[in-house]
Amino acid sequence: MKTCHQFDTVRAEYEREIGFMVAHSQRHEGRPAAKSSAKQAASTKARMARALSGHVGRCPECG
């Protein structure tokens, strides 16, 4: 699937944010902060999927 620059930028931003949350969760394993970061990472993955699928539906270059 060919995607536009904006799609790649949005995906990279979400993946960076998810990476930070997962790393924090791993660093603080066994603490409440780790559980919170893991939950936030999961919800951010869902938001990323919604944002990117919405983008593909609207973008003439991607869709």
C-alpha positions in Angstrom: 0.0 0.0 0.0 1.4 3.4 -1.0 1.0 6.1 1.6 1.6 9.8 1.7 4.0 11.8 3.7 1.3 12.8 6.3 0.4 9.2 6.9 4.0 8.3 7.6 4.4 11.3 9.9 1.3 10.5 11.9 2.3 6.8 12.2 5.8 7.7 13.3 4.6 10.1 16.0 2.2 7.5 17.4 4.8 4.7 17.3 7.3 7.0 19.1 4.8 7.8 21.8 3.9 4.1 22.2 7.6 3.2 22.4 8.1 5.7 25.2 5.2 4.2 27.2 6.3 0.6 26.7 9.8 1.4 27.7 8.5 3.2 30.8 6.4 0.2 31.6 9.3 -2.2 31.3 11.6 0.0 33.4 9.1 0.3 36.3 7.9 -3.3 36.1 5.8 -4.3 39.2 4.8 -0.8 40.0 1.4 0.9 39.5 3.1 3.4 37.0 4.1 0.5 34.8 0.5 -0.9 34.7 -0.7 2.6 33.8 1.8 3.1 31.0 1.0 -0.3 29.6 -2.7 0.5 29.5 -2.0 3.9 27.9 0.1 2.2 25.3 -2.7 -0.2 24.4 -5.2 2.7 24.1 -2.8 4.7 22.0 -2.4 1.8 19.6 -6.2 1.8 19.2 -6.2 5.6 18.6 -3.4 5.2 16.1 -5.4 2.6 14.2 -8.5 4.8 14.1 -6.5 7.9 13.1 -4.7 6.1 10.3 -7.8 4.3 8.9 -9.7 7.7 9.0 -6.8 9.3 7.1 -6.8 6.6 4.4 -10.5 7.1 4.0 -10.1 10.8 3.4 -6.8 11.1 1.6 -6.9 10.9 -2.2 -3.2 9.8 -2.3 -3.5 7.0 0.2 -7.0 5.8 -0.5 
